[in-house]
């Protein structure tokens, strides 16, 4: 009797193993990853979306997360401070990514056309050092460089007889100072991607252009740019998405000040959540920032697609 029971259990085990082995085995392997994704991504997103419609505040004992509808969104969208942080973010992302792309494209083309071998290796090593640095460390370095009383930049300007700007304590200069630090750190990212994209272009195209008597501008306009359109789009989109989340260097350099002159959306969001502990408003702002980022990304891609369509017609 015991032997019969063992045989039955063995048969069931073998049958199940055979099913797992033969029927959609790839789905079974995906289950652990899906569970982790559900726990670490999907659940927090759903929870934050729900919280954005509540009055949850960790500093108020009577706040139990009651549903308040769109009140948090209305409060933010009618707040001057919210729109100031959005304007600062748009300025930082727009101007910063533009400067980084322009410098990165120019340096990438110069290196691809005029440097070879060990020189290229040395240049890349030096250029990539800022990008490999922790953003907090980069922010601390630039805070010391921009120090008004004993900072080396103002010391150099004073020795040249030039005025000493209040880099971090002036409402007109604070955001631009943070922008300079970020351009220094992330232009190498653009160089790396655009340099690789330039090297992927076949030299036969440039040879054909030279044989036809094309000058450098014509070659750049009709050979380099069309061939690098996809790489350029990826570089700008990735950098803009990352810049939209910018927080660390501004946190250690200006703390959003003076006043709110350098306060970006991410920093105001941080203050709502971890200074005021107003989790309802903080999560609502997170979703508004996400919405703005998605809209801007889709506008950029739509413009790019229309440009490509125009080139095909021509």
Phi, psi and omega in degrees: 000316178297320179297321179295320179295317178298318180297321180295316179295320178297320179296316179296317179298317179295320179297316179295316179299321178295322180295314180297323184286328189252335186255102173054052183299327184296330179290324178296321179291334182280343185301313179301318180295321179294323178295319178295317178299318179297319184285323188261342184237301187295309182299312178300324179294316179296318179297316180294324177296316178295317181299328181295345178257015181238173179258028185301123177219120187287349180263355181249117185296328183275357180277108182250019179076041180290146181291128180236010178068227183268016185300317180297317179295320179295318179300316180292314185290345176254012182262128178296324181294323178299312182290330174297316179294326178291318177297317178297320179295315180297319178296313182296312182293312183297307183288318182297312181294324178298313179295316180298318179294316181298310179295317181296319180294317181297314181292320179298316179293321178298315181293321181292328185268332192235355179240149181216157170057232187294328178299317179297318180298314180296315180298317179296320179300316181290320184289329184274350180303314179300322182293331181279352182277143176298134182304324178297318179295316178300319178296319179294321178298313182288333175295321176291320179297324183269003181302133189287323187275314185232013179291144183296330180293312178292328176297316179295318179296321179295321179293337177268001180079018180260152178298159181255102182293150172273082191303314188254347183251007178255135179295334180278338188250339191300311181293322178293327178294316176297322179297319178299315179298320181289322176298318178300320184280324191251357171300322176303330176299315177296318180301314183300311182291314184289326176296316178297319178296321178295320180291340180282350179281132181295134178292344178298326179295319179290324178295318178296320179295320178295320179296324179281359177083020181288138176277180186294319181296316179297319179296318179296317184289323189250352178242301186295307183299310179300322182288336184256010184302315180295318180294318178300315180299316180296316181298313181294317183294314180297317181291322179294319178297319179290320180296328180296336180264009187302134182209312197298307183295322178296323181299317184271340183270314185232340185060030179084354185261188355293142187066237176239023187294332179241017182280120178264169181302321181294323181287319176297322176298318177298318180295320179298319185276322190241004172245309176272342182058029176272085187293330178297309179292322182297315179290326176298319179292325177301318180289326176294318177297319178297318179298315179299318181296317180295317179298313180297320179297319180291323176297315180299314180293324178294317177298319180297317180295321178294322177296319178294323177296320178296320180295324181291324179295316178296000000 
